Amino acid sequence: MEVVGRDAVLDDCAILPDGDRFLVFSTDMVHASTDFPAGMSDWQVGWMSVAVTLSDIAAMGADPADILLAIGLDDPSRLRPILEGAKECCDTYGARFAGGDLDCHRELTLVSSGIGFSDHPVRRAGSRVGDVIGIVGIPGRAQAALEGFPAYREYLFTPRPRVEEGRALARSGVTSMMDVSDGLLVSLSDMLDANRCGYEITTSRIPGIEGIPGDVSRDLALRGGGDFGLLFTCPPEILPLSIPDLFVIGRVIAEPVVKVDGRPATIQGYQHRWDDGS
């Protein structure tokens, strides 16, 4: 039996009309065994717990408004730095840290919920054959940190939601958008589920990760999660846009399949477990 409905889970946020604008809502759960890599501080835990929700709001091209944070706490001494990290992430991206809930758990667990506003939210559905595929951000850097490249730990421990970039893309007229927190291939597969078209990317167009060999960098970019970039499609005529780290990596095609360098892709992406890369 379908309980929620397919349309309700296609996007990064739920959407509610509110007069001449829209409210967007998102909620995310993170917890120690699957989401907090070894070496992450409690301040960074708080930051990440908010960043995941702000990234969903950014993917709709919306303005963040309020964040609520529910914490299942395993150790009372962790509370203050977690709240400080969460508050700083809210302040950085223009959201109000509006409260939440606190309980005792065996495993540290946080649930962040967020509200944003948009005149024209961008959905995952809307890609058109002939659109180009673009990405904001260099994918694979968070995964690189997990797999033994410590220079990229900031991308893993303090991910940066692309709030300003999401608003700019929405204003420019992109046809579809989502965040890429679970990896590029997984995200393209999610876009495929929402549309009646396909996606073909060219690995030579994906930006390389500095200091990492090209073949390793491409592999990390395709399957690595945790980067919180934005994946979008748009008519080619609206480009270029003055958005840093924006790269055109492919095109929307009629065949309903994800292709990499002309071949159907094997979908790989974020797994719900952590490895410190040692």
PEGI-V781332 format. One record per residue. D_CENTER is the distance of its C-alpha to the mean C-alpha in Angstrom with 1 decimal. Layout:
d_center:D_CENTER
d_center:D_CENTER
//
This chain:
d_center:29.3
d_center:26.2
d_center:25.4
d_center:22.2
d_center:22.3
d_center:20.1
d_center:19.2
d_center:18.0
d_center:15.2
d_center:14.1
d_center:11.6
d_center:8.6
d_center:11.6
d_center:15.3
d_center:17.4
d_center:20.9
d_center:23.4
d_center:25.1
d_center:28.0
d_center:27.0
d_center:23.3
d_center:20.5
d_center:18.9
d_center:15.4
d_center:14.8
d_center:12.1
d_center:12.9
d_center:11.5
d_center:13.8
d_center:13.8
d_center:17.1
d_center:19.1
d_center:19.8
d_center:16.4
d_center:13.9
d_center:16.2
d_center:17.5
d_center:21.1
d_center:21.9
d_center:19.2
d_center:21.1
d_center:21.2
d_center:20.1
d_center:16.9
d_center:16.5
d_center:16.8
d_center:14.4
d_center:11.6
d_center:12.5
d_center:12.0
d_center:9.0
d_center:6.8
d_center:8.6
d_center:8.8
d_center:5.2
d_center:6.2
d_center:9.4
d_center:8.4
d_center:7.3
d_center:10.8
d_center:12.4
d_center:13.8
d_center:15.5
d_center:14.7
d_center:17.9
d_center:18.3
d_center:16.7
d_center:18.6
d_center:18.4
d_center:20.5
d_center:21.5
d_center:23.4
d_center:25.2
d_center:27.0
d_center:28.8
d_center:29.8
d_center:29.7
d_center:25.9
d_center:25.5
d_center:26.2
d_center:23.8
d_center:20.9
d_center:21.8
d_center:22.2
d_center:18.8
d_center:17.2
d_center:19.6
d_center:18.9
d_center:15.2
d_center:16.2
d_center:19.0
d_center:17.0
d_center:14.9
d_center:17.7
d_center:17.2
d_center:20.1
d_center:20.1
d_center:22.2
d_center:23.2
d_center:22.6
d_center:24.5
d_center:25.8
d_center:27.3
d_center:28.5
d_center:26.8
d_center:27.8
d_center:24.2
d_center:22.0
d_center:19.5
d_center:17.4
d_center:16.1
d_center:14.4
d_center:14.9
d_center:14.2
d_center:16.0
d_center:15.6
d_center:18.0
d_center:18.0
d_center:21.0
d_center:19.3
d_center:15.9
d_center:14.2
d_center:13.7
d_center:12.7
d_center:16.4
d_center:18.4
d_center:18.3
d_center:21.8
d_center:23.9
d_center:24.5
d_center:21.1
d_center:19.5
d_center:16.0
d_center:14.2
d_center:11.3
d_center:10.6
d_center:10.6
d_center:12.4
d_center:10.8
d_center:12.5
d_center:13.4
d_center:12.0
d_center:13.6
d_center:16.6
d_center:17.1
d_center:17.3
d_center:19.8
d_center:22.2
d_center:21.2
d_center:21.3
d_center:21.0
d_center:17.2
d_center:17.0
d_center:15.7
d_center:12.3
d_center:12.4
d_center:14.2
d_center:12.9
d_center:9.3
d_center:9.3
d_center:7.2
d_center:8.4
d_center:10.6
d_center:13.7
d_center:12.5
d_center:11.0
d_center:14.4
d_center:16.2
d_center:14.8
d_center:15.7
d_center:19.1
d_center:19.7
d_center:19.7
d_center:16.8
d_center:17.4
d_center:14.1
d_center:10.4
d_center:7.0
d_center:3.3
d_center:4.1
d_center:3.6
d_center:7.0
d_center:8.6
d_center:10.0
d_center:12.8
d_center:11.3
d_center:9.0
d_center:12.4
d_center:14.2
d_center:12.2
d_center:13.1
d_center:16.5
d_center:17.0
d_center:16.6
d_center:18.9
d_center:22.4
d_center:21.9
d_center:20.5
d_center:18.5
d_center:20.1
d_center:18.7
d_center:20.9
d_center:20.1
d_center:22.4
d_center:20.2
d_center:17.1
d_center:17.5
d_center:19.1
d_center:18.3
d_center:21.4
d_center:23.9
d_center:22.7
d_center:24.8
d_center:23.6
d_center:23.6
d_center:21.8
d_center:19.2
d_center:18.7
d_center:18.4
d_center:15.8
d_center:13.7
d_center:14.2
d_center:13.5
d_center:11.7
d_center:8.6
d_center:7.3
d_center:6.8
d_center:3.6
d_center:5.6
d_center:6.5
d_center:8.7
d_center:11.7
d_center:15.4
d_center:18.4
d_center:22.1
d_center:23.2
d_center:25.6
d_center:23.1
d_center:22.3
d_center:22.5
d_center:20.4
d_center:20.7
d_center:17.1
d_center:16.8
d_center:15.2
d_center:15.0
d_center:16.2
d_center:17.7
d_center:17.4
d_center:19.1
d_center:20.4
d_center:20.4
d_center:23.5
d_center:25.7
d_center:25.6
d_center:23.0
d_center:21.6
d_center:19.0
d_center:21.1
d_center:20.7
d_center:23.7
d_center:25.6
d_center:25.4
d_center:23.5
d_center:20.7
d_center:20.5
d_center:17.1
d_center:15.8
d_center:12.7
d_center:11.6
d_center:14.8
d_center:15.4
d_center:17.6
d_center:17.8
d_center:20.3
d_center:21.2
d_center:22.1
d_center:25.8
//
